[in-house]
């Protein structure tokens, strides 16, 4: 996940409708506020998915970093292999990339 998710709901408008429904206690204002619930639930589900992807990405990078450090401590021939492999798997490094990415 290279790009942050875009928020689809205007939370200020949602809050304003909610506050108006509480203040007025009118059925139409309450229905307007309740109509915000399904799109907000969809957005929560979508953001949970992005959060899960971000957590998995971070865990995989941390595992690759630990493997790289262990390989270096064990004097393996190519300790950076683990980090290169994970960065390539995430699309952050081209396959066979040997030079510095910056």
N, C-alpha and C positions, 0 to 999 in steps of 0.2 A: 504494500500500500504506500504509494509515493505521494498521493494527494489527499489532503484532509477532506472528510465528507462535507458536503454543502447542506446547511440547514434549509429545509423546505418550508417551514412554518414561521410566520412572523410572530415571535413570542410576545412582543409588545401588544399587538392586536389581540392575541389570545387572552393576555392578562386584562386588557381593557374590557373585553367582552365579559370576562368572569367578574370583574369588579362591578360592572354595570348590572349584571344579573343579580349579584348580591345586594346592591344598593336599591335597585328598583323592585325586585321580587315580582317582576312581570313575567308571565308565561313565555312571551315571545323572546325576551332577553335571556331567559333560562334555556330555551331551545337553541338559541343562537350560540350560547356558551357550550352547551352539550354537543353541538355539531362539530366542535373543535376536537373532541375526544378521539374519534377514529383516525384522523390524520396524525394526531400526536402519537397514538399507539403505533402506527406504521413507522413513524420516524424513530421512535424508541427501538423498535425491532431492527430497523436498518442500522442505527448507530451501535446497537449491541453487536451486530455482525462485524462492523468495522472495528470495534474494540477487541473482539475475539481475534480478528486477523492481526491487529497490531500487537496483541499479547503473544500470539504464536510467532510472529516475526521477531519480536524481541527475544523470546526464549530460544529460538533457533540461532540467533546471532550470539547470544550469551553462551550457548552450548559450543558453538564453533570457536568462540574466543577461548573458552576453557580448554577445549581439545587442542587448540594451537599452543597455548601455554604449556600444557602437559607434554605435547610432542617436542617442544623446544627444550623442556627440562630433561626429557629422555634422549635428547640429542638425535632425534629423527632426522633423516636426510632432508625432508621438505616440510618443516613444521607449519608453514603458512598454507599448506594444502587445504586444511579444514576451513579456514576463513575464506580463502578464494572460492572454494566449492560452494559455501553458503551464499556468498555475495553473488556468485554466478546464478545460483538457483533462484535468488530473489530478483534477478534482472538488473542488479546494480554493477555488474562487471561482465564484460563480454567473455565468452568461452576462450580459453587459451591466453587470456590476458596476463602478461608478465610485467609490463611496465607500470609505472605509478598511474593511478586513475585520475590524478589532478593535474 
